[in-house]
Amino acid sequence: MLKLAVILLFLLPLVCFGQYTISGRVLNKADKTPVASASVFLNNTQAGARTADNGSFSLLGVKPGQYDLVISSVGFETYHTTVMVTGDVRLPDIWIAQKAITLREVKIMPDAEKARLYALFKRLFLGSSPFTDQCKILNPDVIDIDYDKSTRVLTASSSDFIEIENMALGYKIKYLLTSFSNDEKERMLYFEGSALFEELIGTKHRERDWKKNRLGAYKGSSMHFLRSLLSNDIYEQGFKVLRLVRKINPDYYLGGKKYTETLYTAPLLVSDMVKRTDTRALFALSFPDCLYVMYSKEMNATPVDQMIKNGQTVPDYLNDYSTTTVIFEKTDAIFDTNGIFIDPSSVTFEGQWGNSRIAEMLPADYEP
């Protein structure tokens, strides 16, 4: 657990941060030889490279922040290590282990059931977005899907990178899915994996559309919100954040709603939600209750002191916001200067951010 400093953060514009290089060498743990042509990348970014014949690699143009560096090569276990970037980084030699051959249980299911489960997985994985229909999974055969009828839980993983072509945003995403679980009873979806983004090549007209769509995906996203916290202009950027108190409803199992909720209409300040950590370029989003995050690009000029106070009626314009409820699964949700949560399982999203998923996912190094 990161130790939190007492001082609240003083916020700086993101543009003041530079770009750096990560370099290193990949070696076979068994025979001490270099591993050539291994894929080396920073998870959820466009920073990727292949190792040379001597196992060396360099990742260029890396923004400050904490990253999950991933190494993948045929016949080897996927390797992960955390890299903190505040300047150029030269890593010590990285030793990767050969993959043990294991026999997986083969489950036979009718083609119709297999097609139904894949369609369900695809809808959940890509999300509900205007861009979803322009996303195509190029190699569905690498996805292993299972469904437990007794628990009504859908699980999935991938034996190799899932290749997703997003023609709405102009990216090809290589996604190694390590965990996927959709609990129908609890209405809970969680998945995690490693992603490498590659820009597609298109006509000038198409590239203009991609640029516009990327900005549309960015505006109001969790990345946009976290970055606006650091630049201390959440309200100018179109966000309003309220306190939401949620408690378990004792009558839930008798057919009532799962929670009772109270929404406080006085807007929260950045200092109410964000603290520095003792690690440079890492910050903590923290609040004793849920955060109710509203976003509207049309209403981003409302001065904070003119917003509604406790006990007043919510004005009609607030109903035009896209909304997300941020539920803290851990006391502190640590994020970096790129606007990325270091541990995605530290928070749960309900609403807009929870519905976007892969179809609207942008690389961590995206700049509007």
C-alpha positions in Angstrom: 0.0 0.0 0.0 1.4 3.4 -0.9 1.9 5.7 1.9 0.0 8.9 1.4 1.5 12.3 2.1 -0.4 14.7 4.3 -0.1 17.6 1.8 -2.8 17.9 -0.8 -1.5 18.1 -4.3 -0.7 21.3 -6.1 -1.8 20.8 -9.6 0.2 21.3 -12.7 -0.8 21.4 -16.4 0.0 18.0 -18.1 1.8 19.8 -20.9 4.8 20.4 -18.6 5.8 16.7 -18.7 8.4 15.5 -21.2 8.9 12.2 -23.1 11.5 9.6 -22.4 13.1 6.3 -23.5 12.9 2.9 -21.9 15.6 0.4 -23.0 16.8 -3.0 -21.9 17.6 -6.6 -23.0 15.6 -9.8 -22.9 17.3 -13.2 -22.2 16.2 -16.8 -22.0 16.2 -17.9 -18.4 17.0 -21.5 -19.3 20.1 -21.2 -21.5 21.1 -17.5 -20.9 20.8 -16.7 -24.7 19.2 -13.5 -26.1 15.5 -13.7 -27.1 15.0 -12.2 -30.5 11.7 -10.9 -32.0 10.0 -10.8 -28.7 7.2 -8.2 -28.4 7.9 -5.6 -25.8 5.3 -2.9 -25.0 3.8 -0.7 -22.3 0.3 -1.9 -21.5 -2.5 0.3 -22.9 -0.2 2.5 -24.9 1.2 2.8 -28.4 4.8 2.3 -27.1 5.9 -1.1 -28.5 8.9 -2.7 -30.1 10.5 -6.0 -31.0 13.8 -7.2 -29.6 16.8 -7.3 -31.8 19.0 -10.4 -32.4 20.9 -9.6 -29.2 17.7 -9.2 -27.2 17.9 -5.5 -26.9 14.9 -3.1 -27.2 14.1 0.6 -26.9 10.6 2.2 -26.4 10.6 5.8 -27.5 8.5 8.8 -26.7 7.2 7.5 -23.3 5.3 10.0 -21.1 5.9 10.1 -17.3 3.9 7.7 -15.3 3.8 4.2 -13.9 3.4 1.5 -16.5 3.0 -2.3 -16.8 5.8 -3.4 -19.2 4.8 -6.6 -21.0 7.0 -9.0 -22.9 5.4 -11.7 -25.0 7.2 -14.3 -27.2 6.1 -17.6 -28.6 7.1 -20.5 -26.3 7.7 -18.2 -23.3 5.6 -17.2 -20.3 4.2 -13.6 -20.6 6.4 -11.4 -18.5 5.1 -8.3 -16.6 7.1 -5.7 -14.6 6.2 -2.3 -13.2 8.2 0.6 -14.6 8.1 4.1 -13.1 9.0 6.8 -15.7 10.3 10.2 -14.6 13.2 10.2 -17.0 15.1 7.9 -19.3 15.0 4.3 -17.9 17.7 1.6 -18.5 16.3 -1.6 -17.2 18.6 -4.5 -15.9 18.6 -7.6 -18.0 15.1 -9.3 -18.1 15.0 -13.1 -17.9 11.9 -14.8 -19.3 11.0 -18.4 -18.7 10.0 -21.0 -21.2 6.3 -21.9 -21.1 5.4 -25.3 -19.7 3.2 -27.4 -22.0 -0.1 -28.1 -20.4 -3.1 -29.9 -21.8 -6.4 -28.0 -21.5 -9.7 -29.6 -21.0 -11.7 -29.5 -24.2 -15.4 -28.8 -23.7 -17.6 -29.8 -26.6 -20.7 -27.6 -27.1 -23.2 -27.3 -30.0 -22.3 -24.7 -32.6 -25.4 -22.7 -31.9 -24.5 -22.5 -28.2 -20.9 -21.6 -29.1 -22.2 -18.8 -31.4 -24.6 -17.5 -28.7 -21.9 -17.3 -26.1 -19.4 -15.6 -28.5 -22.1 -13.0 -29.4 -22.7 -12.3 -25.7 -19.0 -12.1 -25.0 -18.5 -9.7 -27.9 -21.3 -7.4 -26.8 -20.0 -7.3 -23.2 -16.3 -7.0 -24.2 -16.8 -4.2 -26.8 -19.5 -2.4 -24.8 -22.5 -0.3 -25.8 -21.2 2.6 -27.8 -21.9 4.3 -31.2 -18.5 3.0 -32.2 -19.2 -0.7 -31.3 -20.5 -1.6 -34.8 -17.3 -0.4 -36.4 -15.2 -2.7 -34.2 -14.2 -6.2 -35.6 -12.5 -9.0 -33.8 -10.2 -10.5 -36.4 -9.3 -13.8 -34.7 -12.1 -15.0 -32.5 -10.6 -18.5 -32.4 -8.1 -17.4 -29.8 -10.9 -16.7 -27.3 -11.9 -19.5 -24.8 -15.4 -19.0 -23.5 -17.3 -21.0 -20.8 -20.6 -20.6 -19.2 -21.7 -22.1 -15.9 -25.5 -22.5 -15.9 -25.8 -23.1 -12.2 -24.1 -19.8 -11.2 -25.0 -17.9 -14.5 -21.4 -16.7 -14.8 -19.7 -16.3 -18.2 -15.9 -16.5 -18.2 -13.4 -16.1 -20.9 -9.7 -15.8 -21.6 -7.4 -15.7 -24.7 -4.6 -18.1 -25.7 -3.0 -15.3 -27.7 -3.6 -11.7 -28.5 -7.1 -10.8 -29.6 -6.8 -8.5 -32.6 -9.5 -5.9 -32.7 -9.8 -3.5 -35.6 -11.5 -0.3 -34.5 -12.5 1.6 -37.7 -14.2 4.3 -35.7 -11.1 5.4 -33.8 -8.4 4.2 -36.3 -6.7 1.7 -34.0 -5.7 -1.9 -34.2 -5.7 -3.2 -30.7 -3.8 -6.4 -29.7 -5.4 -7.5 -26.4 -4.2 -10.4 -24.3 -7.2 -11.2 -22.2 -6.2 -12.8 -18.9 -9.5 -12.7 -17.0 -13.1 -12.1 -17.9 -16.2 -12.7 -15.7 -19.8 -11.6 -16.2 -22.1 -12.5 -13.2 -25.6 -12.3 -14.4 -27.1 -12.6 -10.9 -25.1 -9.8 -9.4 -25.0 -7.8 -12.7 -21.2 -7.5 -12.4 -18.7 -7.5 -15.2 -15.0 -7.5 -14.8 -12.2 -8.1 -17.2 -8.5 -7.3 -17.4 -5.6 -7.9 -19.8 -2.7 -6.2 -21.7 -3.3 -4.0 -24.7 -1.0 -2.6 -27.4 -2.4 0.0 -29.8 -1.3 0.5 -33.4 -2.5 3.4 -35.5 -4.3 2.4 -38.7 -3.4 4.0 -42.0 -6.2 5.7 -43.9 -7.0 8.5 -46.3 -6.8 12.1 -45.1 -10.6 12.2 -44.9 -10.7 9.1 -42.8 -7.9 10.3 -40.5 -9.9 13.5 -39.9 -12.8 11.4 -38.9 -10.6 9.3 -36.6 -9.3 12.4 -34.9 -12.8 13.7 -34.4 -14.0 10.4 -33.0 -11.0 10.0 -30.7 -11.8 13.4 -29.2 -15.4 12.4 -28.8 -14.3 9.2 -27.0 -12.0 11.2 -24.8 -14.4 13.9 -23.7 -16.1 12.9 -20.6 -14.1 9.7 -20.2 -12.3 8.6 -17.0 -9.0 9.6 -18.6 -10.3 13.1 -19.2 -11.7 13.3 -15.7 -8.5 12.2 -14.0 -6.4 14.5 -16.1 -8.7 17.4 -15.3 -8.3 16.7 -11.6 -4.5 17.2 -12.0 -4.9 20.4 -14.0 -7.5 21.6 -11.4 -10.2 22.5 -13.9 -12.8 19.8 -13.6 -15.7 22.3 -13.8 -14.2 24.2 -16.7 -13.8 20.8 -18.5 -17.5 20.1 -18.0 -17.5 17.8 -15.0 -19.6 18.1 -11.9 -18.9 15.8 -9.0 -21.3 15.1 -6.2 -21.3 13.0 -3.0 -23.4 9.8 -3.3 -24.1 7.9 0.0 -25.1 4.3 -0.8 -26.2 1.7 1.8 -27.3 -1.9 1.6 -31.1 -2.1 1.6 -32.1 -4.6 4.4 -35.3 -5.4 2.3 -33.2 -6.3 -0.8 -33.8 -10.0 -0.6 -37.5 -9.4 -0.2 -37.7 -7.9 -3.6 -36.7 -4.3 -2.9 -33.8 -2.3 -4.4 -30.3 -3.5 -3.5 -29.2 -0.1 -2.2 -30.7 3.0 -0.6 -29.0 6.2 -2.0 -28.8 9.8 -1.0 -27.3 12.3 -3.4 -25.9 15.6 -2.0 -26.1 18.4 -4.6 -23.2 20.6 -3.3 -20.3 20.1 -5.7 -17.1 18.6 -4.5 -13.7 20.3 -4.9 -10.6 18.6 -6.3 -9.0 18.8 -2.8 -12.0 16.7 -1.5 -11.1 13.8 -3.7 -7.3 13.8 -4.6 -4.2 13.5 -2.5 -0.5 13.1 -3.4 1.3 9.9 -2.7 4.9 9.6 -1.7 5.7 8.4 -5.3 6.3 11.1 -7.9 3.7 11.1 -10.7 1.3 9.0 -8.8 -1.8 10.4 -7.1 -4.7 8.9 -5.0 -8.4 9.3 -5.7 -10.1 8.8 -2.4 -13.5 9.5 -0.9 -15.5 7.9 2.0 -18.6 7.5 -0.1 -19.3 7.1 -3.8 -18.6 9.8 -6.4 -21.4 10.8 -8.7 -19.6 12.2 -11.8 -21.6 14.2 -14.3 -20.3 15.4 -17.6 -21.8 17.8 -20.1 -19.7 19.8 -22.6 -22.6 22.2 -23.0 -22.7 23.1 -19.3 -19.0 23.5 -18.6 -19.2 27.2 -17.9 -21.3 27.1 -14.7 -19.4 28.8 -11.9 -19.0 26.6 -8.8 -20.4 29.3 -6.5 -23.6 29.5 -8.7 -24.3 25.8 -8.5 -27.1 24.3 -6.4 -26.8 24.0 -2.6 -27.9 21.2 -0.3 -31.7 20.9 -0.1 -32.4 22.8 -3.3 -34.3 21.2 -6.2 -32.0 19.7 -8.9 -32.4 22.0 -12.0 -33.5 20.5 -15.3 -30.1 20.9 -17.0 -28.5 18.4 -14.7 -30.6 15.7 -16.3 -28.8 16.3 -19.6 -25.5 15.1 -18.2 -23.9 11.7 -18.8 -23.3 10.2 -15.4 -21.0 7.7 -13.8 -21.1 6.4 -10.2 -17.5 5.6 -9.0 -17.5 3.0 -6.3 -14.3 2.5 -4.3 -13.3 -1.1 -3.8 -10.2 0.0 -2.0 -9.5 3.0 0.2 -7.3 4.7 -2.4 -7.5 4.4 -6.2 -4.0 5.2 -7.4 -3.7 6.9 -10.8 -0.9 8.5 -12.8 -0.4 11.6 -14.8 -1.7 9.9 -18.0 -5.1 9.6 -16.3 -4.9 5.8 -15.9 -5.8 3.8 -12.8 -2.8 1.7 -11.7 -5.0 -1.0 -10.3 -8.3 -1.1 -12.2 -9.9 -3.3 -9.6 -9.6 -0.5 -7.0 -12.8 1.1 -8.4 -16.0 0.0 -10.1 -17.9 2.1 -12.5 -21.7 2.2 -13.0 -23.1 4.2 -15.9 -21.3 5.9 -18.8 -17.7 4.8 -18.0 -18.9 1.2 -17.3 -20.6 1.0 -20.7 -17.8 2.3 -23.0 -15.3 -0.6 -22.7 -13.1 -1.6 -25.7 -14.9 0.2 -28.4 -14.1 3.6 -26.8 -10.7 2.7 -25.3 -7.9 5.1 -26.0 -4.2 4.5 -25.4 -2.8 6.0 -22.2 -0.5 8.2 -24.3 -3.3 9.8 -26.3 -3.2 13.5 -26.4 -6.3 15.5 -27.6 
